[in-house]
Amino acid sequence: MPNKQNQFLIPLHKTFWGREEEKAAIAAMRSGTGVGDLAFSEALAKEISKKLDVSYVLPTGSGTAALELACALLLKRGHEVILPSFTFSSCANAILLAGAMPVFADIDINTYNLDPVEIEKKITKKTKAIMVVHYAGMACAMDKIMQIANENNLYVIEDAAHALGASYGGKSLGTIGNVGCFSFHGTKNAASGEGGAFATNDKQIFKIAEIIREKGTNRSSFMRGERKKYSWVKVGRSLILSDILSAIALEQIKKLDKITLLRRKNSEYFLKKLKKISSKIILPRISEGTDPNWHIFAIRAPRLLRDKIIKALRNYGIEASFHYLPLHQSQMGKKLGCKTKDLPVSEEVASTLIRLPMHPKLTKSEIDYIVAALEKIL
Ligand SMILES: Cc1ncc(COP(=O)(O)O)c(C=O)c1O
């Protein structure tokens, strides 16, 4: 079998899987067919709901699936959704697949998250929702954004793909807006290879989400014994997470506090060590009100040097990386009529950002090695 092993001495990500995840996956395989919504998926939904203090949780096949579910539920043709351009394609895809239009707004230079002032500039009669992305697990300015949403009667969809375990003003990210979307992709803080979850405190939203997620049928309520038969009731999709992956995700959620703590320790050590060269780079800043989960550790360097620094770090065996070519500058963004140079802060951040390895297994000596390499390069 071809094995695409990571060749780097210090990879960008490492999963925090152990015997618990292995045992859980085997138990799920032995106990059933591996289809979704069996015992492990139910336990996963309950565990997330308890941990994040959110009423309803539906495990999904991916973070992308959760975003598609949110958009299918809340949007119609002709609606507009304001979102950052400095994000993953899944955000804009979900909006387009629901028949609505993504409208990109610029981000804040310090937090790399949607700037409330820029959101307000983009509101039109067609705007139906704001899709916030808590980049790197740092919270968006949620008080201001919720205020804008309430004043303009807009939904707030939280893309919390990076933000599991992070909070804002004591509330878990992904539980503040109308719906929250999480990812358990192999690179995320809680990982099941592929996977995700949709969360809401709104019973009506949950009831419809359950149907869309289950191919447009009321099978979920049939499975709970609430009806004798199930049938097709609306246009739906297949967005359910396999019970085998749910079993792995469940073990990861149980370890989430430990994972967050190890990432925090590593980030604090990084910040301490990087102080020496802080005149040459921009260090990550904790956005106001955030208790971060340190999903990503990103620094910024001068535009002209950024790619050279990434290349040099890679030559040292360190898997440094850029992040997000802004969506408005992408091939698809141009097809939507977006103009480059439209969102100067997004463009500045995207062309200066460097992601450094960050995961719970990173050691102090690996961090020392990364910082020493950066010092030499700079
Ligand atoms: C901001 C953001 N949203 C959504 C996703 C999609 O998550 P998934 O890979 O689980 O589909 C990603 C992927 O990394 C992401 O970075």
The ligand as an SDF file (V2000), in Angstrom:
LIG
                    3D

 16 16  0  0  0  0  0  0  0  0999 V2000
  -12.1290   27.4400    9.0140 C   0  0  0  0  0  0  0  0  0  0  0  0
  -12.4660   26.0680    8.5380 C   0  0  0  0  0  0  0  0  0  0  0  0
  -13.7570   25.7300    8.3670 N   0  0  0  0  0  0  0  0  0  0  0  0
  -14.1140   24.5020    7.9500 C   0  0  0  0  0  0  0  0  0  0  0  0
  -13.1970   23.5450    7.6780 C   0  0  0  0  0  0  0  0  0  0  0  0
  -13.6300   22.2100    7.1670 C   0  0  0  0  0  0  0  0  0  0  0  0
  -13.5120   21.1960    8.1120 O   0  0  0  0  0  0  0  0  0  0  0  0
  -13.4320   19.6650    7.6170 P   0  0  0  0  0  0  0  0  0  0  0  0
  -12.0760   19.4280    7.1030 O   0  0  0  0  0  0  0  0  0  0  0  0
  -13.7410   18.8760    8.8670 O   0  0  0  0  0  0  0  0  0  0  0  0
  -14.4880   19.4750    6.5840 O   0  0  0  0  0  0  0  0  0  0  0  0
  -11.8390   23.8400    7.8080 C   0  0  0  0  0  0  0  0  0  0  0  0
  -10.8300   22.8250    7.5090 C   0  0  0  0  0  0  0  0  0  0  0  0
   -9.7760   22.7570    8.0070 O   0  0  0  0  0  0  0  0  0  0  0  0
  -11.4670   25.1400    8.2550 C   0  0  0  0  0  0  0  0  0  0  0  0
  -10.1750   25.4930    8.3840 O   0  0  0  0  0  0  0  0  0  0  0  0
  1  2  1  0
  2  3  1  0
  2 15  2  0
  3  4  2  0
  4  5  1  0
  5  6  1  0
  5 12  2  0
  6  7  1  0
  7  8  1  0
  8  9  2  0
  8 10  1  0
  8 11  1  0
 12 13  1  0
 12 15  1  0
 13 14  2  0
 15 16  1  0
M  END
$$$$
